[in-house]
Amino acid sequence: MKRAIFNYPKQFTTLPDYTAHAGQVVTIVRPLRSDGPDFEYDYEGELMYLIRADDGWEGHAFDSELDEEGAYQRALEELHGDDPEWAETQRIQAGDKQ
């Protein structure tokens, strides 16, 4: 199963379980059904998924609230990958002083 970082908006405070799991890496269990007699949400232009945290909590998340695990670091590497100073800083921060 795919894993992603759950980016639940900080300004949403009415669902404390969601707030407690914001920023955590979660498992994307499956897409939610948006049609048929057993629909799980009203589709309004964005897909939703059933997610599960490592502590067993399950919730629903919009596609925009899920960032692929490691996507931010890969974006930084694409932006700065050719810069030797940046690469050295990353090695030092990772504790790999070669």
PEMO-V550593 format. One record per backbone hydrogen bond with DSSP energy under -1.0 kcal/mol. CO is the residue of the C=O (numbers start at 1). NH is the residue of the N-H. E is the energy in kcal/mol with one decimal. If there is no record, write none. Layout:
co:CO nh:NH e:E
co:CO nh:NH e:E
This chain:
co:2 nh:28 e:-3.1
co:3 nh:69 e:-1.2
co:4 nh:26 e:-3.4
co:5 nh:67 e:-2.3
co:6 nh:8 e:-1.1
co:6 nh:23 e:-4.0
co:9 nh:12 e:-1.3
co:15 nh:19 e:-2.1
co:16 nh:20 e:-2.5
co:21 nh:24 e:-1.9
co:24 nh:6 e:-2.9
co:26 nh:4 e:-2.4
co:27 nh:52 e:-2.2
co:30 nh:50 e:-3.1
co:33 nh:40 e:-3.8
co:33 nh:41 e:-1.1
co:36 nh:39 e:-1.2
co:47 nh:63 e:-2.3
co:48 nh:32 e:-2.7
co:49 nh:61 e:-2.2
co:50 nh:29 e:-2.2
co:50 nh:30 e:-1.1
co:51 nh:59 e:-1.9
co:52 nh:27 e:-3.0
co:53 nh:56 e:-2.1
co:57 nh:53 e:-2.8
co:59 nh:51 e:-3.0
co:61 nh:49 e:-2.6
co:62 nh:65 e:-1.7
co:63 nh:66 e:-1.6
co:65 nh:7 e:-3.8
co:67 nh:5 e:-3.7
co:68 nh:71 e:-2.5
co:70 nh:74 e:-2.3
co:71 nh:75 e:-2.2
co:72 nh:76 e:-2.2
co:73 nh:77 e:-2.3
co:74 nh:78 e:-2.2
co:75 nh:79 e:-2.0
co:76 nh:80 e:-2.9
co:77 nh:81 e:-2.0
co:80 nh:83 e:-2.4
co:83 nh:87 e:-2.3
co:84 nh:88 e:-2.4
co:85 nh:89 e:-2.3
co:86 nh:90 e:-2.3
co:87 nh:91 e:-2.0
co:88 nh:92 e:-2.4
co:89 nh:93 e:-2.5
co:90 nh:94 e:-1.7
co:91 nh:96 e:-2.7
co:92 nh:95 e:-1.3
co:96 nh:98 e:-1.4
